[in-house]
């Protein structure tokens, strides 16, 4: 597969201070490996070995860590922003790297997952954009109650709420969409609502998968525990 991927890794990671005082969020360690390296290895495991990193805050540290990508078995390109451009603006800034691409993957720089991105790419053949969605995880444990008697039947620890779906931060976009992106702004707030109104955005559901957004110190700990399990870490080498 010759498809390229773009990782949007320009954020400040303010909720992860003081760790992000000296490191960009993408380089924070999950099971002794930077978040962005897990992402790149995941992409490479599906044959996506041309990766563009959109970096901003402490961008030099990202280049120092990853270099050309040879160590990980991919070809890395970098696009830098001097001030925050938003997810759409950052992608627009990388337009020259994506010239001639029929479609490509876009990935938020703070998520870890094992979904198969080829399904998202296939959907972009029929629509201008596609979005991976995953079930909403409950932030709390759930009590199962008998509707008739009120008796407690059992407990479920933070189950997936299957009737609700959330944006997984993994997209596939058609190349011609690049010309329509704003110089600054967000995909989620400005671009995707317009595409949805035009019937040109499709959701691809991933029900049985691992997905984690790294937004807090607790998220780092939970993700590290997940990837330290032998069967997990072997999946992405």
PyMOL commands that set and color helices and strands:
alter all, ss='L'
color gray80, all
select helices_A, chain A and resi 14-16+19-21+25-27+35-45+59-66+70-72+86-93+95-98+118-123+175-180+187-197+217-228+230-233
alter helices_A, ss='H'
color red, helices_A
select strands_A, chain A and resi 4-9+29-30+33-34+50-55+75-80+103-108+111-113+129-137+142-145+152-156+160-174+201-206+211-213
alter strands_A, ss='S'
color yellow, strands_A
deselect
rebuild
show_as cartoon
